[in-house]
Amino acid sequence: MKKATIQLETLTCPSCVLKIENATKAVSGVDGDSVKIMFNSSKLKFDFDDEKTSVEEVEKAISALGFQVKKSQVK
């Protein structure tokens, strides 16, 4: 499992957080229990299996909702 942090555009409402959280959990290979969004810093952290998915797939899911991904980091 790898850990990823995605910097999002400034989050303005709790329902936005919920949409992003659900979209991230829906990506196959993402550990749903690890998905965490820090509202104040507009960061999304999660663990994923790099043999099943990539951080780019999660970025696509977030972008499809209309949110901008500023940068991402994988450890």
C-alpha positions as CSV (number, residue, x, y, z in Angstrom):
1,M,0.0,0.0,0.0
2,K,1.1,3.5,-0.8
3,K,0.1,6.7,0.9
4,A,-1.0,9.7,-1.1
5,T,-1.7,13.3,-0.3
6,I,-3.6,15.5,-2.8
7,Q,-3.8,19.3,-2.4
8,L,-7.2,20.5,-3.5
9,E,-8.6,23.9,-4.4
10,T,-9.9,25.7,-1.3
11,L,-12.9,23.7,0.1
12,T,-15.9,25.9,1.0
13,C,-18.6,23.6,2.3
14,P,-19.0,20.3,4.1
15,S,-21.0,18.8,1.3
16,C,-18.1,19.3,-1.0
17,V,-15.9,17.3,1.4
18,L,-18.5,14.5,1.4
19,K,-18.6,14.3,-2.4
20,I,-14.9,14.2,-2.7
21,E,-14.7,11.6,0.1
22,N,-17.3,9.3,-1.6
23,A,-15.7,9.7,-5.0
24,T,-12.3,8.7,-3.6
25,K,-13.7,5.7,-1.7
26,A,-15.4,4.6,-5.0
27,V,-12.1,4.2,-6.8
28,S,-11.1,0.5,-6.9
29,G,-7.9,-0.1,-5.0
30,V,-8.4,2.8,-2.5
31,D,-8.5,1.8,1.2
32,G,-11.9,3.4,2.1
33,D,-11.0,3.4,5.8
34,S,-7.9,5.5,5.2
35,V,-9.6,8.3,3.3
36,K,-9.4,11.5,5.3
37,I,-10.0,15.1,4.2
38,M,-8.6,18.1,6.2
39,F,-11.1,20.8,5.5
40,N,-9.0,23.7,6.7
41,S,-6.0,22.9,4.7
42,S,-8.0,21.4,1.7
43,K,-5.9,18.2,1.7
44,L,-7.0,14.7,1.0
45,K,-5.0,11.8,2.4
46,F,-5.6,8.1,1.6
47,D,-3.9,4.8,1.2
48,F,-4.1,2.8,-2.1
49,D,-2.9,-0.4,-3.7
50,D,-0.7,0.8,-6.6
51,E,-1.2,-2.5,-8.4
52,K,-5.0,-1.8,-8.7
53,T,-5.1,2.0,-9.2
54,S,-3.0,5.1,-9.3
55,V,-3.2,8.6,-7.7
56,E,-4.1,9.8,-11.2
57,E,-7.4,7.7,-11.1
58,V,-8.4,9.5,-7.9
59,E,-7.5,12.8,-9.4
60,K,-9.8,12.1,-12.4
61,A,-12.6,11.1,-10.0
62,I,-12.2,14.4,-8.2
63,S,-11.9,16.5,-11.4
64,A,-15.1,14.8,-12.7
65,L,-16.9,16.4,-9.8
66,G,-15.7,19.8,-10.8
67,F,-13.0,20.3,-8.2
68,Q,-9.5,21.3,-9.1
69,V,-6.5,19.2,-8.0
70,K,-3.5,21.5,-7.4
71,K,-0.8,18.9,-6.7
72,S,-0.4,15.4,-5.4
73,Q,2.3,13.5,-3.6
74,V,2.8,9.7,-3.2
75,K,4.9,8.0,-0.5
